[in-house]
């Protein structure tokens, strides 16, 4: 006799299916590692967590996500990736490893072929192609891809828009000066 599935069995199946799909995706990304070298960072001195490869991938992502218009500074001007690397140094090693895996998955031409029909590594795509890839990750049906996009977006935006060189561009006068209040107390 066949019994109808309960809600917990459906949730368990969905959980297992998502886990298997995520493992397959990471596996494809790992295979893509050997297929193409992608772009390498030119200067990775002083990096604490990122290696040259993941630095280059994250720099390409940051350049596409962090654009304050034609007159604003770029992500590299603000040193977004270096600031992210400093933040990563304060996180558990497992979180850093997961971020690196996600970056390698984004870079992977094999995963790109399967998911987007993209034959080149992310870092070798044109700016417009990179924008399309990132939009595909942002709007994906796969929770793994959306989660990776959201994490990368948050990681890039925080150090970019908090940099003082962007305050004028945003019309922000800067933090208030309370030094005169300290002088009154003395």
JORAWO-V336551 format. One record per residue. PSI is psi in degrees with one decimal (* if undefined). OMEGA is omega in radians with two decimals (* if undefined). Layout:
BEGIN
psi->PSI omega->OMEGA
psi->PSI omega->OMEGA
END
This chain:
BEGIN
psi->138.4 omega->-3.14
psi->126.0 omega->3.13
psi->144.5 omega->3.08
psi->148.2 omega->-3.13
psi->142.9 omega->3.07
psi->169.2 omega->-3.14
psi->-37.7 omega->-3.12
psi->-33.3 omega->3.10
psi->-36.3 omega->3.10
psi->-44.0 omega->3.13
psi->-40.8 omega->3.12
psi->-43.0 omega->3.11
psi->-43.1 omega->3.13
psi->-39.9 omega->3.12
psi->-46.9 omega->-3.14
psi->-43.4 omega->-3.14
psi->-44.5 omega->3.13
psi->-41.9 omega->3.11
psi->-42.9 omega->3.12
psi->-43.9 omega->3.12
psi->-39.3 omega->3.10
psi->-41.6 omega->3.11
psi->-40.9 omega->3.10
psi->-43.5 omega->-3.14
psi->-44.9 omega->3.13
psi->-35.4 omega->3.08
psi->-43.4 omega->3.09
psi->-39.0 omega->3.11
psi->-40.2 omega->3.11
psi->-38.8 omega->3.09
psi->-37.0 omega->3.14
psi->-21.3 omega->3.12
psi->-43.4 omega->-3.10
psi->-17.2 omega->-3.07
psi->-38.6 omega->-3.05
psi->143.0 omega->3.14
psi->-20.8 omega->-3.11
psi->-164.5 omega->3.12
psi->146.1 omega->3.12
psi->146.1 omega->3.08
psi->141.2 omega->-3.12
psi->-37.8 omega->-3.09
psi->106.0 omega->3.13
psi->23.0 omega->3.09
psi->140.6 omega->3.09
psi->-0.8 omega->3.10
psi->138.4 omega->-3.11
psi->-34.2 omega->-3.04
psi->-38.9 omega->-3.10
psi->143.3 omega->3.00
psi->-179.4 omega->-3.08
psi->-40.5 omega->-3.09
psi->-51.3 omega->-3.11
psi->-29.7 omega->3.05
psi->-45.4 omega->-3.12
psi->-40.6 omega->3.14
psi->-47.9 omega->-3.13
psi->-35.1 omega->3.09
psi->-41.0 omega->3.11
psi->-40.9 omega->3.11
psi->-48.6 omega->-3.11
psi->-40.1 omega->3.11
psi->-34.8 omega->3.14
psi->-35.7 omega->-3.07
psi->-33.9 omega->-3.02
psi->89.2 omega->3.13
psi->113.1 omega->-3.12
psi->24.5 omega->-3.10
psi->178.9 omega->-3.05
psi->-25.3 omega->-3.10
psi->-4.6 omega->-3.13
psi->161.0 omega->3.12
psi->154.6 omega->3.11
psi->171.2 omega->3.09
psi->-37.4 omega->3.13
psi->-33.0 omega->3.07
psi->-37.9 omega->-3.08
psi->-8.2 omega->-3.13
psi->46.3 omega->-3.11
psi->-47.7 omega->-3.06
psi->-37.4 omega->3.10
psi->-38.8 omega->3.10
psi->-38.0 omega->3.09
psi->-41.5 omega->3.12
psi->-40.5 omega->3.10
psi->-41.5 omega->3.10
psi->-43.4 omega->-3.12
psi->-30.9 omega->-3.14
psi->-22.9 omega->-3.13
psi->-3.5 omega->-3.11
psi->161.1 omega->3.07
psi->149.5 omega->-3.12
psi->-33.1 omega->-3.13
psi->-36.7 omega->3.12
psi->-39.7 omega->3.12
psi->-42.8 omega->3.12
psi->-43.0 omega->3.13
psi->-40.1 omega->3.10
psi->-43.7 omega->3.12
psi->-41.7 omega->3.11
psi->-42.0 omega->3.13
psi->-40.7 omega->3.11
psi->-41.4 omega->3.12
psi->-33.3 omega->3.08
psi->-43.3 omega->3.09
psi->-38.9 omega->-3.11
psi->-28.7 omega->-2.97
psi->121.7 omega->3.08
psi->-30.8 omega->3.12
psi->-46.6 omega->3.08
psi->-36.8 omega->3.11
psi->-38.8 omega->3.11
psi->-45.6 omega->-3.10
psi->-42.9 omega->-3.00
psi->-35.3 omega->-3.02
psi->-6.1 omega->-3.06
psi->19.7 omega->-3.10
psi->125.5 omega->-3.08
psi->-17.2 omega->-3.08
psi->155.3 omega->3.00
psi->153.8 omega->-3.12
psi->-43.0 omega->-3.07
psi->-16.3 omega->3.11
psi->2.0 omega->3.10
psi->156.3 omega->3.05
psi->167.1 omega->3.12
psi->-43.4 omega->3.12
psi->-40.1 omega->3.10
psi->-41.6 omega->3.11
psi->-41.0 omega->3.09
psi->-41.3 omega->3.12
psi->-40.3 omega->3.12
psi->-47.3 omega->-3.14
psi->-38.6 omega->3.09
psi->-37.9 omega->3.10
psi->-38.1 omega->3.10
psi->-41.4 omega->-3.14
psi->-40.5 omega->-3.03
psi->12.0 omega->-3.04
psi->153.5 omega->3.01
psi->-23.5 omega->-3.09
psi->122.3 omega->3.10
psi->-33.9 omega->3.13
psi->-46.6 omega->-3.12
psi->-42.2 omega->3.12
psi->-40.2 omega->3.14
psi->-43.0 omega->3.10
psi->-45.9 omega->3.13
psi->-48.0 omega->-3.11
psi->-41.4 omega->3.14
psi->-45.0 omega->3.13
psi->-40.1 omega->3.13
psi->-47.5 omega->3.14
psi->-42.3 omega->3.14
psi->-37.7 omega->-3.11
psi->-40.6 omega->-3.04
psi->-39.9 omega->-3.07
psi->-53.9 omega->-3.13
psi->-25.9 omega->-3.12
psi->-58.7 omega->-3.04
psi->-13.2 omega->3.09
psi->-5.1 omega->-3.14
psi->134.8 omega->-3.09
psi->-24.6 omega->-3.13
psi->-13.7 omega->3.12
psi->-6.5 omega->-3.06
psi->-46.1 omega->3.13
psi->-40.4 omega->-3.14
psi->-34.2 omega->-3.14
psi->-11.6 omega->-3.06
psi->19.6 omega->3.14
psi->123.2 omega->-3.10
psi->-8.1 omega->-3.10
psi->172.2 omega->-3.12
psi->150.9 omega->3.13
psi->151.6 omega->3.13
psi->110.9 omega->-3.12
psi->13.3 omega->-3.10
psi->-33.3 omega->-3.13
psi->-29.4 omega->3.08
psi->-36.1 omega->3.10
psi->-34.6 omega->3.14
psi->-30.2 omega->3.11
psi->-33.7 omega->-3.13
psi->-21.3 omega->-3.05
psi->* omega->*
END
